[in-house]
């Protein structure tokens, strides 16, 4: 059940306080003070949702109370309605300068006062809701930033481990996002693709150095261990809800269009689109890079290799699009 909004009434006239209690007590929690000094002290203590403030009071008048409220951080945003017998322009200007939000003239109309209080209370509630939403959005952005930094840390750790592919993750990530964007993939999906591309080889952290860093050819048994790295990535990351939409690439980027890939032997469009995009970019970058066992291939030969593997390793329609994009740059 929603808590009733609270109102602090500061007025030295008993009749006014009694009238306001009768008028507002069904919808609001009410607090009362007879003078400005006690009223300001009570405001600090209760931090009400709204203040109804008389102007002419002993010890501290309404203008000074208003100024003190606006100068106090925990109270500064509280709406203040001044209830005053002073109806001249100068008094109202003074009240506005002091920080009042609205004025009700004595003797006041009960329905008008109730309407003013309801309106300003609702506006204040909406303002708080907007602030809370903004705070949640900022917290969400901060959380995403933390996730991103963690992911980048994992990728850096992998680069440090495997110097041969250093910088590869950043290059293929940028190229895959650009490739996907050219196909009209939504911004939300682009972010999943970006994260998935960064994490594409994170499963290799589970591959022993003797195999991952071996300078020569791998034995069949060693290839079997190496082929486990997509499954390692999926098992490690699938329980993280934030990363689940990004796992198509780490899990499926070694699948092949003709079904001869691993770890699940998917074929054709059963392979997620993100993985089909990434596979082309991944091979393109690997072929253009120097490796211990071979020199980088000229770009013309790389593109010819992609054409030769179209319909076998790669989605043929995506190969055509990728090659067209390379010719356009």
C-alpha positions in Angstrom: 0.0 0.0 0.0 1.3 3.4 -1.0 2.3 5.7 1.9 0.3 8.9 2.2 2.2 12.0 1.3 3.1 14.2 4.3 2.5 17.9 4.8 4.1 20.2 7.3 1.8 23.1 8.3 3.5 26.1 9.9 1.0 28.7 11.1 0.5 30.5 14.3 -3.3 30.7 14.0 -5.1 27.8 15.7 -8.2 28.2 13.5 -6.0 27.9 10.3 -4.3 24.7 11.7 -7.7 23.2 12.7 -9.2 24.0 9.3 -6.3 22.5 7.4 -6.4 19.4 9.5 -10.1 18.9 8.8 -9.5 19.5 5.1 -6.4 17.4 4.5 -6.2 14.7 7.1 -8.0 12.0 5.0 -5.4 12.1 2.2 -2.2 13.3 3.9 -0.1 12.8 7.0 0.0 16.1 8.8 2.5 17.7 11.0 2.0 21.1 12.7 4.2 23.9 14.1 3.1 27.2 15.6 6.1 29.3 14.6 8.9 29.4 12.1 11.7 28.2 14.4 9.8 25.1 15.5 8.6 24.6 11.9 12.0 24.6 10.4 13.3 22.2 13.1 10.3 19.8 12.4 11.0 20.0 8.7 14.6 18.9 9.3 13.3 16.0 11.4 10.4 14.8 9.3 11.4 15.9 5.8 7.8 16.2 4.6 6.6 16.1 1.0 5.2 19.6 1.0 5.1 22.6 3.3 2.2 25.0 3.9 3.8 28.1 5.3 2.2 31.2 6.9 4.1 34.4 6.2 3.4 36.6 9.3 4.6 34.6 12.3 6.5 35.4 15.5 10.2 34.6 16.0 10.9 33.7 12.3 8.5 34.8 9.5 7.7 32.7 6.5 10.1 34.4 4.2 13.1 33.5 6.4 11.8 29.9 6.8 11.5 29.6 3.1 15.1 30.9 2.6 16.5 28.5 5.2 14.7 25.5 3.6 16.1 26.4 0.1 19.6 26.7 1.6 19.4 23.3 3.3 20.3 20.4 0.9 18.0 17.8 2.4 15.0 20.1 2.2 15.9 22.3 -0.8 13.6 20.5 -3.3 10.5 20.4 -1.0 7.5 22.3 -2.5 6.4 25.3 -0.5 3.0 26.9 -0.7 2.7 30.2 1.2 -0.6 31.0 2.9 -0.7 34.7 3.4 -2.9 37.6 4.2 -0.5 39.8 2.2 -1.9 40.1 -1.2 0.3 42.9 -2.7 2.7 42.4 -5.6 5.8 43.2 -3.6 5.1 40.5 -0.9 4.5 37.9 -3.6 7.8 38.8 -5.3 9.6 38.6 -2.0 8.1 35.2 -1.5 9.2 34.0 -4.9 12.7 35.3 -4.3 12.7 33.4 -1.0 11.8 30.2 -2.9 8.0 29.8 -2.6 6.4 27.7 -5.3 2.8 28.9 -4.9 0.6 31.2 -2.9 -2.8 30.9 -1.3 -4.4 34.1 0.0 -6.3 34.3 3.4 -9.1 33.8 3.7 -8.6 30.8 1.4 -11.2 28.7 -0.5 -11.0 25.2 0.8 -11.5 23.5 -2.6 -8.9 25.8 -4.2 -6.4 25.0 -1.5 -7.1 21.2 -1.8 -6.7 21.4 -5.6 -3.4 23.3 -5.3 -2.0 20.8 -2.8 -3.0 17.8 -4.8 -1.5 19.3 -8.0 1.8 20.2 -6.5 2.0 16.9 -4.6 1.5 14.9 -7.8 4.0 17.0 -9.7 6.5 16.4 -6.9 5.8 12.7 -7.0 6.3 12.6 -10.8 9.6 14.5 -10.3 10.8 11.9 -7.8 9.8 9.1 -10.2 11.8 10.7 -13.0 14.8 11.1 -10.7 14.5 7.5 -9.6 14.3 6.3 -13.2 17.3 8.4 -14.1 19.2 6.9 -11.2 18.3 3.4 -12.3 19.4 4.2 -15.8 22.7 5.5 -14.6 23.2 2.5 -12.4 22.4 0.3 -15.4 25.0 2.2 -17.5 27.6 1.8 -14.7 26.9 -1.9 -14.5 27.3 -2.3 -18.3 30.5 -0.4 -18.1 31.8 -2.7 -15.4 30.8 -5.7 -17.4 32.6 -4.3 -20.5 35.8 -3.6 -18.5 35.7 -7.1 -17.1 35.3 -8.5 -20.6 38.1 -6.4 -22.0 40.3 -7.6 -19.1 39.6 -11.3 -20.1 40.5 -10.5 -23.7 43.7 -8.7 -22.6 44.6 -11.8 -20.5 44.1 -14.0 -23.5 46.2 -11.7 -25.7 49.0 -11.7 -23.1 48.9 -15.5 -23.2 48.9 -15.9 -26.9 51.2 -13.2 -28.4 50.6 -14.7 -31.9 47.0 -13.4 -32.0 47.6 -10.2 -30.1 45.2 -7.5 -31.3 43.1 -10.0 -33.2 40.1 -9.8 -30.9 39.8 -6.0 -31.3 40.2 -6.1 -35.1 37.7 -8.8 -35.7 35.3 -7.2 -33.2 35.3 -3.9 -35.0 35.0 -5.5 -38.5 32.2 -7.8 -37.4 30.1 -5.0 -35.9 30.6 -2.9 -39.1 29.6 -6.0 -41.2 26.5 -6.5 -39.2 25.6 -2.9 -39.3 25.8 -2.9 -43.1 23.1 -5.6 -43.0 20.7 -3.5 -40.9 21.2 -5.4 -37.6 19.6 -3.4 -34.7 21.7 -1.4 -32.3 20.8 -3.8 -29.4 21.9 -6.8 -31.4 25.1 -5.0 -32.5 26.1 -4.7 -28.8 25.5 -8.5 -28.3 27.7 -9.1 -31.4 30.4 -6.8 -30.2 30.6 -8.5 -26.8 30.4 -12.0 -28.4 33.2 -11.1 -30.9 35.4 -9.9 -28.1 34.8 -13.1 -26.2 35.1 -15.5 -29.2 38.2 -17.2 -28.0 37.8 -16.9 -24.2 37.3 -20.7 -24.0 41.0 -21.0 -25.0 41.8 -20.1 -21.4 40.8 -23.7 -20.7 43.3 -25.1 -23.2 46.7 -26.0 -21.8 49.7 -23.9 -22.8 51.4 -27.0 -24.3 48.7 -27.3 -26.8 47.7 -23.6 -27.3 51.3 -22.4 -27.8 52.7 -25.5 -29.6 54.7 -24.3 -32.6 54.2 -27.4 -34.7 51.2 -29.3 -35.8 48.8 -30.7 -33.2 48.1 -34.4 -32.8 44.6 -35.7 -33.2 44.4 -35.9 -29.4 45.5 -32.3 -29.1 43.0 -31.2 -31.7 40.3 -32.9 -29.7 41.3 -30.8 -26.6 41.5 -27.6 -28.7 38.0 -28.3 -30.2 36.6 -28.1 -26.7 37.2 -24.3 -26.3 33.7 -23.2 -27.6 32.1 -25.5 -25.1 34.3 -24.1 -22.3 33.1 -20.6 -23.3 29.5 -21.6 -23.2 29.7 -23.5 -19.9 31.6 -20.6 -18.2 29.3 -17.8 -19.5 25.8 -19.2 -20.0 24.9 -18.7 -16.3 25.5 -14.9 -16.7 22.2 -13.4 -17.9 23.9 -10.3 -19.3 26.2 -12.4 -21.6 23.7 -15.0 -22.7 22.5 -13.1 -25.8 26.2 -12.7 -26.8 27.2 -16.4 -26.7 26.3 -17.3 -30.3 29.8 -16.2 -31.5 31.9 -17.9 -28.7 29.9 -21.1 -29.0 29.3 -21.3 -32.7 32.1 -19.5 -34.6 33.7 -22.8 -35.6 30.6 -24.3 -37.1 30.6 -24.5 -40.9 27.9 -24.0 -43.5 28.1 -27.6 -44.7 27.9 -29.0 -41.2 31.5 -30.2 -40.9 32.4 -27.8 -38.1 32.4 -28.1 -34.3 31.3 -28.4 -31.5 27.8 -29.4 -32.6 28.0 -29.9 -36.4 25.4 -27.2 -37.1 24.8 -26.4 -40.8 23.2 -23.7 -42.9 20.9 -21.2 -41.2 20.9 -23.4 -38.1 24.1 -21.6 -37.3 23.2 -18.2 -35.7 23.6 -15.2 -37.9 26.1 -13.5 -35.6 28.4 -16.6 -35.8 28.1 -16.8 -39.6 29.1 -13.2 -39.9 32.0 -13.5 -37.4 33.4 -16.7 -39.0 34.1 -14.9 -42.3 35.7 -11.9 -40.5 37.7 -14.2 -38.3 39.2 -16.2 -41.1 39.8 -13.1 -43.2 41.8 -11.5 -40.3 43.7 -14.7 -39.6 44.8 -15.2 -43.2 46.0 -11.6 -43.4 48.1 -11.9 -40.3 51.6 -13.4 -39.8 51.7 -16.7 -37.9 54.6 -18.8 -36.8 53.9 -21.4 -39.4 53.2 -19.1 -42.4 53.4 -15.5 -43.6 50.4 -13.3 -44.0 48.5 -13.9 -47.3 48.0 -11.0 -49.8 44.4 -9.6 -49.5 43.6 -10.8 -53.1 44.4 -14.4 -52.1 42.4 -14.1 -48.9 39.3 -13.0 -50.8 39.8 -15.8 -53.3 40.0 -18.2 -50.4 36.7 -16.9 -49.1 35.1 -17.4 -52.5 36.5 -21.0 -52.7 35.0 -21.8 -49.2 31.6 -20.2 -50.0 28.9 -22.8 -49.4 31.3 -25.1 -47.6 32.8 -23.2 -44.7 30.8 -19.9 -45.1 27.3 -18.7 -45.8 27.5 -18.0 -49.5 25.3 -14.9 -49.4 27.3 -13.4 -46.6 30.6 -14.1 -48.4 29.3 -12.1 -51.4 28.3 -9.2 -49.2 31.6 -9.2 -47.3 33.7 -9.2 -50.5 31.5 -6.4 -51.9 32.2 -4.4 -48.8 36.0 -5.0 -49.1 35.9 -3.7 -52.7 34.0 -0.6 -51.6 36.6 0.4 -49.0 
